Amino acid sequence: MPELLAHAGRHYAIQFHYALPDDAWCVELSEAVPAPVAWAEFPNAETHLPGAAFLVAVIPDEDPDLEPTIHIHSHDEHVVPYEITRWFMEHVAQQVERCRIAFEQGEAEAVE
């Protein structure tokens, strides 16, 4: 489920997914787009959905020697407000921490 945030009249979305070929978690930032009008009939329906990601953090979780990286995907120029960048990077930092803890716990279990 994406996380949405409105800022200065625009909507942004963060979503997570696992990229098997990279053995890594991805945290994606996009500008959110309006949900289909037909969804308005349903209670608790999302009003916005993630658009095309323009910032993607790739966080390896199988090899602790690989560093997380940020990839910029854009055909157009995107201006990302500071508060949105901070919000995105907080999610990235939390995911990096989760991956490192999980790796350390897996290493400890393998030794036992």
Backbone as XML, in Angstrom:
<?xml version="1.0"?>
<chain id="A" units="angstrom">
  <residue number="1" name="MET">
    <atom name="N" x="0.851" y="-1.173" z="0.000"/>
    <atom name="CA" x="0.000" y="0.000" z="0.000"/>
    <atom name="C" x="0.899" y="1.240" z="0.000"/>
  </residue>
  <residue number="2" name="PRO">
    <atom name="N" x="0.688" y="2.135" z="-0.919"/>
    <atom name="CA" x="1.524" y="3.336" z="-0.959"/>
    <atom name="C" x="1.207" y="4.267" z="0.202"/>
  </residue>
  <residue number="3" name="GLU">
    <atom name="N" x="2.189" y="5.060" z="0.553"/>
    <atom name="CA" x="1.993" y="6.108" z="1.541"/>
    <atom name="C" x="1.909" y="7.416" z="0.774"/>
  </residue>
  <residue number="4" name="LEU">
    <atom name="N" x="0.905" y="8.219" z="1.077"/>
    <atom name="CA" x="0.665" y="9.462" z="0.348"/>
    <atom name="C" x="0.869" y="10.658" z="1.260"/>
  </residue>
  <residue number="5" name="LEU">
    <atom name="N" x="1.331" y="11.767" z="0.660"/>
    <atom name="CA" x="1.511" y="13.013" z="1.401"/>
    <atom name="C" x="1.214" y="14.177" z="0.472"/>
  </residue>
  <residue number="6" name="ALA">
    <atom name="N" x="0.378" y="15.098" z="0.950"/>
    <atom name="CA" x="0.097" y="16.324" z="0.203"/>
    <atom name="C" x="1.032" y="17.413" z="0.722"/>
  </residue>
  <residue number="7" name="HIS">
    <atom name="N" x="1.570" y="18.193" z="-0.216"/>
    <atom name="CA" x="2.476" y="19.293" z="0.154"/>
    <atom name="C" x="2.363" y="20.384" z="-0.893"/>
  </residue>
  <residue number="8" name="ALA">
    <atom name="N" x="2.053" y="21.586" z="-0.453"/>
    <atom name="CA" x="1.984" y="22.765" z="-1.322"/>
    <atom name="C" x="1.101" y="22.533" z="-2.543"/>
  </residue>
  <residue number="9" name="GLY">
    <atom name="N" x="-0.035" y="21.881" z="-2.314"/>
    <atom name="CA" x="-1.001" y="21.682" z="-3.393"/>
    <atom name="C" x="-0.705" y="20.501" z="-4.319"/>
  </residue>
  <residue number="10" name="ARG">
    <atom name="N" x="0.348" y="19.758" z="-4.046"/>
    <atom name="CA" x="0.681" y="18.586" z="-4.860"/>
    <atom name="C" x="0.642" y="17.351" z="-3.965"/>
  </residue>
  <residue number="11" name="HIS">
    <atom name="N" x="0.480" y="16.205" z="-4.597"/>
    <atom name="CA" x="0.443" y="14.944" z="-3.861"/>
    <atom name="C" x="1.622" y="14.083" z="-4.290"/>
  </residue>
  <residue number="12" name="TYR">
    <atom name="N" x="2.231" y="13.426" z="-3.294"/>
    <atom name="CA" x="3.379" y="12.562" z="-3.538"/>
    <atom name="C" x="3.085" y="11.191" z="-2.955"/>
  </residue>
  <residue number="13" name="ALA">
    <atom name="N" x="3.742" y="10.173" z="-3.501"/>
    <atom name="CA" x="3.542" y="8.806" z="-3.033"/>
    <atom name="C" x="4.889" y="8.119" z="-2.846"/>
  </residue>
  <residue number="14" name="ILE">
    <atom name="N" x="4.948" y="7.302" z="-1.816"/>
    <atom name="CA" x="6.088" y="6.417" z="-1.594"/>
    <atom name="C" x="5.539" y="5.000" z="-1.592"/>
  </residue>
  <residue number="15" name="GLN">
    <atom name="N" x="6.232" y="4.126" z="-2.314"/>
    <atom name="CA" x="5.874" y="2.718" z="-2.245"/>
    <atom name="C" x="7.137" y="1.866" z="-2.225"/>
  </residue>
  <residue number="16" name="PHE">
    <atom name="N" x="6.989" y="0.684" z="-1.670"/>
    <atom name="CA" x="8.085" y="-0.258" z="-1.507"/>
    <atom name="C" x="7.826" y="-1.475" z="-2.377"/>
  </residue>
  <residue number="17" name="HIS">
    <atom name="N" x="8.892" y="-2.034" z="-2.923"/>
    <atom name="CA" x="8.782" y="-3.334" z="-3.593"/>
    <atom name="C" x="10.137" y="-4.009" z="-3.564"/>
  </residue>
  <residue number="18" name="TYR">
    <atom name="N" x="10.117" y="-5.323" z="-3.747"/>
    <atom name="CA" x="11.360" y="-6.077" z="-3.749"/>
    <atom name="C" x="11.765" y="-6.378" z="-5.175"/>
  </residue>
  <residue number="19" name="ALA">
    <atom name="N" x="13.007" y="-6.089" z="-5.525"/>
    <atom name="CA" x="13.535" y="-6.355" z="-6.869"/>
    <atom name="C" x="14.388" y="-7.621" z="-6.791"/>
  </residue>
  <residue number="20" name="LEU">
    <atom name="N" x="13.830" y="-8.733" z="-7.236"/>
    <atom name="CA" x="14.550" y="-10.013" z="-7.180"/>
    <atom name="C" x="15.885" y="-9.997" z="-7.913"/>
  </residue>
  <residue number="21" name="PRO">
    <atom name="N" x="15.956" y="-9.434" z="-9.126"/>
    <atom name="CA" x="17.244" y="-9.472" z="-9.825"/>
    <atom name="C" x="18.365" y="-8.755" z="-9.069"/>
  </residue>
  <residue number="22" name="ASP">
    <atom name="N" x="18.000" y="-7.761" z="-8.272"/>
    <atom name="CA" x="18.998" y="-6.984" z="-7.528"/>
    <atom name="C" x="19.172" y="-7.468" z="-6.085"/>
  </residue>
  <residue number="23" name="ASP">
    <atom name="N" x="18.322" y="-8.421" z="-5.650"/>
    <atom name="CA" x="18.299" y="-8.809" z="-4.237"/>
    <atom name="C" x="18.265" y="-7.562" z="-3.365"/>
  </residue>
  <residue number="24" name="ALA">
    <atom name="N" x="17.293" y="-6.706" z="-3.649"/>
    <atom name="CA" x="17.243" y="-5.425" z="-2.952"/>
    <atom name="C" x="15.803" y="-4.931" z="-2.819"/>
  </residue>
  <residue number="25" name="TRP">
    <atom name="N" x="15.601" y="-4.175" z="-1.759"/>
    <atom name="CA" x="14.344" y="-3.457" z="-1.599"/>
    <atom name="C" x="14.446" y="-2.136" z="-2.341"/>
  </residue>
  <residue number="26" name="CYS">
    <atom name="N" x="13.355" y="-1.718" z="-2.922"/>
    <atom name="CA" x="13.283" y="-0.426" z="-3.600"/>
    <atom name="C" x="12.241" y="0.442" z="-2.902"/>
  </residue>
  <residue number="27" name="VAL">
    <atom name="N" x="12.611" y="1.679" z="-2.664"/>
    <atom name="CA" x="11.698" y="2.676" z="-2.122"/>
    <atom name="C" x="11.545" y="3.709" z="-3.232"/>
  </residue>
  <residue number="28" name="GLU">
    <atom name="N" x="10.314" y="3.879" z="-3.701"/>
    <atom name="CA" x="10.068" y="4.757" z="-4.855"/>
    <atom name="C" x="9.301" y="6.007" z="-4.443"/>
  </residue>
  <residue number="29" name="LEU">
    <atom name="N" x="9.725" y="7.142" z="-4.969"/>
    <atom name="CA" x="9.007" y="8.403" z="-4.781"/>
    <atom name="C" x="8.438" y="8.830" z="-6.120"/>
  </residue>
  <residue number="30" name="SER">
    <atom name="N" x="7.161" y="9.172" z="-6.109"/>
    <atom name="CA" x="6.512" y="9.666" z="-7.331"/>
    <atom name="C" x="5.546" y="10.775" z="-6.963"/>
  </residue>
  <residue number="31" name="GLU">
    <atom name="N" x="5.154" y="11.513" z="-7.977"/>
    <atom name="CA" x="4.049" y="12.445" z="-7.780"/>
    <atom name="C" x="2.780" y="11.619" z="-7.952"/>
  </residue>
  <residue number="32" name="ALA">
    <atom name="N" x="1.877" y="11.740" z="-7.008"/>
    <atom name="CA" x="0.649" y="10.957" z="-7.059"/>
    <atom name="C" x="-0.314" y="11.553" z="-8.075"/>
  </residue>
  <residue number="33" name="VAL">
    <atom name="N" x="-1.094" y="10.685" z="-8.686"/>
    <atom name="CA" x="-2.079" y="11.091" z="-9.684"/>
    <atom name="C" x="-3.475" y="10.799" z="-9.131"/>
  </residue>
  <residue number="34" name="PRO">
    <atom name="N" x="-4.469" y="11.559" z="-9.566"/>
    <atom name="CA" x="-5.824" y="11.313" z="-9.062"/>
    <atom name="C" x="-6.307" y="9.902" z="-9.393"/>
  </residue>
  <residue number="35" name="ALA">
    <atom name="N" x="-6.997" y="9.313" z="-8.441"/>
    <atom name="CA" x="-7.609" y="7.996" z="-8.649"/>
    <atom name="C" x="-8.767" y="8.142" z="-9.635"/>
  </residue>
  <residue number="36" name="PRO">
    <atom name="N" x="-9.170" y="7.062" z="-10.272"/>
    <atom name="CA" x="-10.307" y="7.137" z="-11.199"/>
    <atom name="C" x="-11.559" y="7.700" z="-10.510"/>
  </residue>
  <residue number="37" name="VAL">
    <atom name="N" x="-12.309" y="8.484" z="-11.225"/>
    <atom name="CA" x="-13.513" y="9.126" z="-10.687"/>
    <atom name="C" x="-14.480" y="8.083" z="-10.137"/>
  </residue>
  <residue number="38" name="ALA">
    <atom name="N" x="-14.569" y="6.935" z="-10.766"/>
    <atom name="CA" x="-15.493" y="5.885" z="-10.326"/>
    <atom name="C" x="-15.185" y="5.414" z="-8.902"/>
  </residue>
  <residue number="39" name="TRP">
    <atom name="N" x="-13.976" y="5.575" z="-8.443"/>
    <atom name="CA" x="-13.621" y="5.139" z="-7.096"/>
    <atom name="C" x="-14.302" y="5.980" z="-6.028"/>
  </residue>
  <residue number="40" name="ALA">
    <atom name="N" x="-14.758" y="7.182" z="-6.390"/>
    <atom name="CA" x="-15.396" y="8.074" z="-5.418"/>
    <atom name="C" x="-16.637" y="7.441" z="-4.799"/>
  </residue>
  <residue number="41" name="GLU">
    <atom name="N" x="-17.222" y="6.466" z="-5.478"/>
    <atom name="CA" x="-18.428" y="5.787" z="-4.971"/>
    <atom name="C" x="-18.110" y="4.872" z="-3.789"/>
  </residue>
  <residue number="42" name="PHE">
    <atom name="N" x="-16.870" y="4.481" z="-3.637"/>
    <atom name="CA" x="-16.503" y="3.513" z="-2.617"/>
    <atom name="C" x="-15.964" y="4.209" z="-1.363"/>
  </residue>
  <residue number="43" name="PRO">
    <atom name="N" x="-16.515" y="3.838" z="-0.200"/>
    <atom name="CA" x="-15.996" y="4.445" z="1.035"/>
    <atom name="C" x="-14.533" y="4.042" z="1.254"/>
  </residue>
  <residue number="44" name="ASN">
    <atom name="N" x="-13.752" y="4.947" z="1.789"/>
    <atom name="CA" x="-12.336" y="4.723" z="2.120"/>
    <atom name="C" x="-11.448" y="4.460" z="0.903"/>
  </residue>
  <residue number="45" name="ALA">
    <atom name="N" x="-11.950" y="4.733" z="-0.282"/>
    <atom name="CA" x="-11.122" y="4.548" z="-1.483"/>
    <atom name="C" x="-10.050" y="5.638" z="-1.523"/>
  </residue>
  <residue number="46" name="GLU">
    <atom name="N" x="-8.886" y="5.269" z="-2.030"/>
    <atom name="CA" x="-7.797" y="6.236" z="-2.175"/>
    <atom name="C" x="-8.217" y="7.333" z="-3.157"/>
  </residue>
  <residue number="47" name="THR">
    <atom name="N" x="-7.791" y="8.556" z="-2.893"/>
    <atom name="CA" x="-8.089" y="9.654" z="-3.808"/>
    <atom name="C" x="-6.967" y="9.846" z="-4.817"/>
  </residue>
  <residue number="48" name="HIS">
    <atom name="N" x="-5.775" y="9.328" z="-4.473"/>
    <atom name="CA" x="-4.615" y="9.443" z="-5.362"/>
    <atom name="C" x="-3.868" y="8.122" z="-5.397"/>
  </residue>
  <residue number="49" name="LEU">
    <atom name="N" x="-3.186" y="7.888" z="-6.490"/>
    <atom name="CA" x="-2.376" y="6.680" z="-6.693"/>
    <atom name="C" x="-0.967" y="7.090" z="-7.084"/>
  </residue>
  <residue number="50" name="PRO">
    <atom name="N" x="0.007" y="6.222" z="-6.820"/>
    <atom name="CA" x="1.376" y="6.562" z="-7.235"/>
    <atom name="C" x="1.466" y="6.725" z="-8.746"/>
  </residue>
  <residue number="51" name="GLY">
    <atom name="N" x="2.241" y="7.697" z="-9.161"/>
    <atom name="CA" x="2.533" y="7.874" z="-10.577"/>
    <atom name="C" x="3.847" y="7.184" z="-10.897"/>
  </residue>
  <residue number="52" name="ALA">
    <atom name="N" x="4.470" y="7.596" z="-11.985"/>
    <atom name="CA" x="5.767" y="7.027" z="-12.367"/>
    <atom name="C" x="6.838" y="7.515" z="-11.392"/>
  </residue>
  <residue number="53" name="ALA">
    <atom name="N" x="7.620" y="6.579" z="-10.874"/>
    <atom name="CA" x="8.656" y="6.920" z="-9.897"/>
    <atom name="C" x="9.747" y="7.767" z="-10.543"/>
  </residue>
  <residue number="54" name="PHE">
    <atom name="N" x="10.181" y="8.805" z="-9.839"/>
    <atom name="CA" x="11.296" y="9.605" z="-10.349"/>
    <atom name="C" x="12.517" y="9.542" z="-9.430"/>
  </residue>
  <residue number="55" name="LEU">
    <atom name="N" x="12.347" y="9.067" z="-8.208"/>
    <atom name="CA" x="13.476" y="8.766" z="-7.325"/>
    <atom name="C" x="13.280" y="7.349" z="-6.801"/>
  </residue>
  <residue number="56" name="VAL">
    <atom name="N" x="14.313" y="6.537" z="-6.904"/>
    <atom name="CA" x="14.231" y="5.157" z="-6.422"/>
    <atom name="C" x="15.482" y="4.860" z="-5.598"/>
  </residue>
  <residue number="57" name="ALA">
    <atom name="N" x="15.261" y="4.502" z="-4.343"/>
    <atom name="CA" x="16.360" y="4.043" z="-3.497"/>
    <atom name="C" x="16.422" y="2.530" z="-3.625"/>
  </residue>
  <residue number="58" name="VAL">
    <atom name="N" x="17.616" y="2.011" z="-3.901"/>
    <atom name="CA" x="17.830" y="0.562" z="-4.017"/>
    <atom name="C" x="18.666" y="0.147" z="-2.815"/>
  </residue>
  <residue number="59" name="ILE">
    <atom name="N" x="18.092" y="-0.746" z="-1.996"/>
    <atom name="CA" x="18.703" y="-1.119" z="-0.730"/>
    <atom name="C" x="18.971" y="-2.622" z="-0.723"/>
  </residue>
  <residue number="60" name="PRO">
    <atom name="N" x="20.209" y="-3.028" z="-1.010"/>
    <atom name="CA" x="20.532" y="-4.457" z="-1.016"/>
    <atom name="C" x="20.321" y="-5.071" z="0.375"/>
  </residue>
  <residue number="61" name="ASP">
    <atom name="N" x="19.751" y="-6.264" z="0.411"/>
    <atom name="CA" x="19.536" y="-6.907" z="1.707"/>
    <atom name="C" x="20.213" y="-8.269" z="1.814"/>
  </residue>
  <residue number="62" name="GLU">
    <atom name="N" x="20.958" y="-8.662" z="0.801"/>
    <atom name="CA" x="21.647" y="-9.951" z="0.823"/>
    <atom name="C" x="23.144" y="-9.807" z="1.041"/>
  </residue>
  <residue number="63" name="ASP">
    <atom name="N" x="23.702" y="-8.659" z="0.727"/>
    <atom name="CA" x="25.143" y="-8.442" z="0.822"/>
    <atom name="C" x="25.401" y="-7.129" z="1.563"/>
  </residue>
  <residue number="64" name="PRO">
    <atom name="N" x="25.858" y="-7.202" z="2.805"/>
    <atom name="CA" x="26.056" y="-5.970" z="3.584"/>
    <atom name="C" x="27.170" y="-5.081" z="3.043"/>
  </residue>
  <residue number="65" name="ASP">
    <atom name="N" x="27.995" y="-5.596" z="2.136"/>
    <atom name="CA" x="29.060" y="-4.779" z="1.558"/>
    <atom name="C" x="28.550" y="-3.857" z="0.445"/>
  </residue>
  <residue number="66" name="LEU">
    <atom name="N" x="27.345" y="-4.121" z="-0.060"/>
    <atom name="CA" x="26.769" y="-3.259" z="-1.100"/>
    <atom name="C" x="26.051" y="-2.085" z="-0.439"/>
  </residue>
  <residue number="67" name="GLU">
    <atom name="N" x="26.340" y="-0.891" z="-0.915"/>
    <atom name="CA" x="25.726" y="0.309" z="-0.353"/>
    <atom name="C" x="24.373" y="0.587" z="-0.996"/>
  </residue>
  <residue number="68" name="PRO">
    <atom name="N" x="23.451" y="1.148" z="-0.222"/>
    <atom name="CA" x="22.217" y="1.639" z="-0.826"/>
    <atom name="C" x="22.544" y="2.762" z="-1.807"/>
  </residue>
  <residue number="69" name="THR">
    <atom name="N" x="21.759" y="2.869" z="-2.859"/>
    <atom name="CA" x="21.964" y="3.913" z="-3.863"/>
    <atom name="C" x="20.636" y="4.584" z="-4.180"/>
  </residue>
  <residue number="70" name="ILE">
    <atom name="N" x="20.721" y="5.788" z="-4.715"/>
    <atom name="CA" x="19.541" y="6.530" z="-5.171"/>
    <atom name="C" x="19.643" y="6.655" z="-6.682"/>
  </residue>
  <residue number="71" name="HIS">
    <atom name="N" x="18.577" y="6.264" z="-7.362"/>
    <atom name="CA" x="18.522" y="6.355" z="-8.815"/>
    <atom name="C" x="17.500" y="7.431" z="-9.189"/>
  </residue>
  <residue number="72" name="ILE">
    <atom name="N" x="17.847" y="8.241" z="-10.155"/>
    <atom name="CA" x="16.955" y="9.300" z="-10.630"/>
    <atom name="C" x="16.424" y="8.870" z="-11.992"/>
  </residue>
  <residue number="73" name="HIS">
    <atom name="N" x="15.096" y="8.754" z="-12.081"/>
    <atom name="CA" x="14.442" y="8.352" z="-13.319"/>
    <atom name="C" x="13.519" y="9.483" z="-13.755"/>
  </residue>
  <residue number="74" name="SER">
    <atom name="N" x="13.872" y="10.153" z="-14.829"/>
    <atom name="CA" x="13.016" y="11.245" z="-15.254"/>
    <atom name="C" x="13.341" y="11.668" z="-16.679"/>
  </residue>
  <residue number="75" name="HIS">
    <atom name="N" x="12.301" y="11.826" z="-17.454"/>
    <atom name="CA" x="12.453" y="12.416" z="-18.782"/>
    <atom name="C" x="12.239" y="13.924" z="-18.702"/>
  </residue>
  <residue number="76" name="ASP">
    <atom name="N" x="11.521" y="14.329" z="-17.666"/>
    <atom name="CA" x="11.241" y="15.746" z="-17.440"/>
    <atom name="C" x="11.976" y="16.189" z="-16.177"/>
  </residue>
  <residue number="77" name="GLU">
    <atom name="N" x="12.097" y="17.474" z="-16.036"/>
    <atom name="CA" x="12.681" y="18.004" z="-14.812"/>
    <atom name="C" x="11.651" y="17.926" z="-13.696"/>
  </residue>
  <residue number="78" name="HIS">
    <atom name="N" x="12.069" y="17.473" z="-12.545"/>
    <atom name="CA" x="11.201" y="17.438" z="-11.370"/>
    <atom name="C" x="11.825" y="18.315" z="-10.297"/>
  </residue>
  <residue number="79" name="VAL">
    <atom name="N" x="11.031" y="19.163" z="-9.716"/>
    <atom name="CA" x="11.459" y="19.947" z="-8.571"/>
    <atom name="C" x="10.839" y="19.260" z="-7.356"/>
  </residue>
  <residue number="80" name="VAL">
    <atom name="N" x="11.690" y="18.791" z="-6.465"/>
    <atom name="CA" x="11.211" y="18.064" z="-5.293"/>
    <atom name="C" x="11.418" y="18.957" z="-4.074"/>
  </residue>
  <residue number="81" name="PRO">
    <atom name="N" x="10.337" y="19.360" z="-3.422"/>
    <atom name="CA" x="10.474" y="20.212" z="-2.244"/>
    <atom name="C" x="11.314" y="19.529" z="-1.154"/>
  </residue>
  <residue number="82" name="TYR">
    <atom name="N" x="11.985" y="20.340" z="-0.381"/>
    <atom name="CA" x="12.841" y="19.846" z="0.689"/>
    <atom name="C" x="12.087" y="18.914" z="1.634"/>
  </residue>
  <residue number="83" name="GLU">
    <atom name="N" x="10.893" y="19.297" z="2.059"/>
    <atom name="CA" x="10.121" y="18.474" z="3.004"/>
    <atom name="C" x="9.787" y="17.104" z="2.408"/>
  </residue>
  <residue number="84" name="ILE">
    <atom name="N" x="9.532" y="17.059" z="1.118"/>
    <atom name="CA" x="9.238" y="15.776" z="0.463"/>
    <atom name="C" x="10.510" y="14.939" z="0.374"/>
  </residue>
  <residue number="85" name="THR">
    <atom name="N" x="11.629" y="15.586" z="0.096"/>
    <atom name="CA" x="12.907" y="14.868" z="0.059"/>
    <atom name="C" x="13.225" y="14.289" z="1.434"/>
  </residue>
  <residue number="86" name="ARG">
    <atom name="N" x="13.017" y="15.065" z="2.470"/>
    <atom name="CA" x="13.244" y="14.570" z="3.843"/>
    <atom name="C" x="12.331" y="13.393" z="4.142"/>
  </residue>
  <residue number="87" name="TRP">
    <atom name="N" x="11.064" y="13.484" z="3.789"/>
    <atom name="CA" x="10.080" y="12.418" z="4.014"/>
    <atom name="C" x="10.539" y="11.141" z="3.306"/>
  </residue>
  <residue number="88" name="PHE">
    <atom name="N" x="10.962" y="11.279" z="2.063"/>
    <atom name="CA" x="11.450" y="10.135" z="1.290"/>
    <atom name="C" x="12.692" y="9.536" z="1.952"/>
  </residue>
  <residue number="89" name="MET">
    <atom name="N" x="13.654" y="10.365" z="2.287"/>
    <atom name="CA" x="14.905" y="9.872" z="2.863"/>
    <atom name="C" x="14.703" y="9.255" z="4.250"/>
  </residue>
  <residue number="90" name="GLU">
    <atom name="N" x="13.716" y="9.721" z="5.001"/>
    <atom name="CA" x="13.395" y="9.077" z="6.277"/>
    <atom name="C" x="12.925" y="7.643" z="6.037"/>
  </residue>
  <residue number="91" name="HIS">
    <atom name="N" x="12.092" y="7.447" z="5.013"/>
    <atom name="CA" x="11.646" y="6.089" z="4.663"/>
    <atom name="C" x="12.817" y="5.233" z="4.192"/>
  </residue>
  <residue number="92" name="VAL">
    <atom name="N" x="13.708" y="5.824" z="3.420"/>
    <atom name="CA" x="14.885" y="5.096" z="2.939"/>
    <atom name="C" x="15.751" y="4.689" z="4.132"/>
  </residue>
  <residue number="93" name="ALA">
    <atom name="N" x="16.016" y="5.610" z="5.045"/>
    <atom name="CA" x="16.848" y="5.316" z="6.209"/>
    <atom name="C" x="16.232" y="4.210" z="7.065"/>
  </residue>
  <residue number="94" name="GLN">
    <atom name="N" x="14.915" y="4.243" z="7.237"/>
    <atom name="CA" x="14.241" y="3.202" z="8.009"/>
    <atom name="C" x="14.368" y="1.839" z="7.317"/>
  </residue>
  <residue number="95" name="GLN">
    <atom name="N" x="14.257" y="1.815" z="5.999"/>
    <atom name="CA" x="14.372" y="0.557" z="5.265"/>
    <atom name="C" x="15.810" y="0.024" z="5.329"/>
  </residue>
  <residue number="96" name="VAL">
    <atom name="N" x="16.791" y="0.911" z="5.224"/>
    <atom name="CA" x="18.194" y="0.497" z="5.354"/>
    <atom name="C" x="18.404" y="-0.142" z="6.726"/>
  </residue>
  <residue number="97" name="GLU">
    <atom name="N" x="17.896" y="0.492" z="7.758"/>
    <atom name="CA" x="18.045" y="-0.040" z="9.114"/>
    <atom name="C" x="17.367" y="-1.406" z="9.248"/>
  </residue>
  <residue number="98" name="ARG">
    <atom name="N" x="16.152" y="-1.550" z="8.715"/>
    <atom name="CA" x="15.457" y="-2.845" z="8.779"/>
    <atom name="C" x="16.260" y="-3.934" z="8.074"/>
  </residue>
  <residue number="99" name="CYS">
    <atom name="N" x="16.801" y="-3.614" z="6.905"/>
    <atom name="CA" x="17.572" y="-4.598" z="6.144"/>
    <atom name="C" x="18.837" y="-4.996" z="6.884"/>
  </residue>
  <residue number="100" name="ARG">
    <atom name="N" x="19.509" y="-4.040" z="7.486"/>
    <atom name="CA" x="20.747" y="-4.342" z="8.216"/>
    <atom name="C" x="20.467" y="-5.190" z="9.452"/>
  </residue>
  <residue number="101" name="ILE">
    <atom name="N" x="19.407" y="-4.868" z="10.167"/>
    <atom name="CA" x="19.038" y="-5.654" z="11.346"/>
    <atom name="C" x="18.679" y="-7.075" z="10.928"/>
  </residue>
  <residue number="102" name="ALA">
    <atom name="N" x="17.877" y="-7.211" z="9.872"/>
    <atom name="CA" x="17.479" y="-8.543" z="9.399"/>
    <atom name="C" x="18.700" y="-9.348" z="8.974"/>
  </residue>
  <residue number="103" name="PHE">
    <atom name="N" x="19.659" y="-8.712" z="8.305"/>
    <atom name="CA" x="20.859" y="-9.415" z="7.869"/>
    <atom name="C" x="21.663" y="-9.880" z="9.085"/>
  </residue>
  <residue number="104" name="GLU">
    <atom name="N" x="21.833" y="-8.994" z="10.068"/>
    <atom name="CA" x="22.586" y="-9.348" z="11.276"/>
    <atom name="C" x="21.909" y="-10.477" z="12.037"/>
  </residue>
  <residue number="105" name="GLN">
    <atom name="N" x="20.586" y="-10.468" z="12.115"/>
    <atom name="CA" x="19.863" y="-11.534" z="12.801"/>
    <atom name="C" x="20.020" y="-12.848" z="12.039"/>
  </residue>
  <residue number="106" name="GLY">
    <atom name="N" x="19.999" y="-12.784" z="10.709"/>
    <atom name="CA" x="20.203" y="-13.981" z="9.897"/>
    <atom name="C" x="21.596" y="-14.544" z="10.072"/>
  </residue>
  <residue number="107" name="GLU">
    <atom name="N" x="22.582" y="-13.669" z="10.155"/>
    <atom name="CA" x="23.967" y="-14.106" z="10.377"/>
    <atom name="C" x="24.081" y="-14.778" z="11.760"/>
  </residue>
  <residue number="108" name="ALA">
    <atom name="N" x="23.473" y="-14.194" z="12.772"/>
    <atom name="CA" x="23.544" y="-14.749" z="14.120"/>
    <atom name="C" x="22.861" y="-16.118" z="14.175"/>
  </residue>
  <residue number="109" name="GLU">
    <atom name="N" x="21.724" y="-16.270" z="13.505"/>
    <atom name="CA" x="21.015" y="-17.546" z="13.477"/>
    <atom name="C" x="21.815" y="-18.601" z="12.742"/>
  </residue>
  <residue number="110" name="ALA">
    <atom name="N" x="22.539" y="-18.212" z="11.707"/>
    <atom name="CA" x="23.346" y="-19.159" z="10.942"/>
    <atom name="C" x="24.503" y="-19.692" z="11.774"/>
  </residue>
  <residue number="111" name="VAL">
    <atom name="N" x="25.041" y="-18.870" z="12.678"/>
    <atom name="CA" x="26.162" y="-19.264" z="13.524"/>
    <atom name="C" x="25.689" y="-20.223" z="14.617"/>
  </residue>
  <residue number="112" name="GLU">
    <atom name="N" x="24.494" y="-19.986" z="15.137"/>
    <atom name="CA" x="23.964" y="-20.817" z="16.236"/>
    <atom name="C" x="23.666" y="-22.148" z="15.724"/>
  </residue>
</chain>
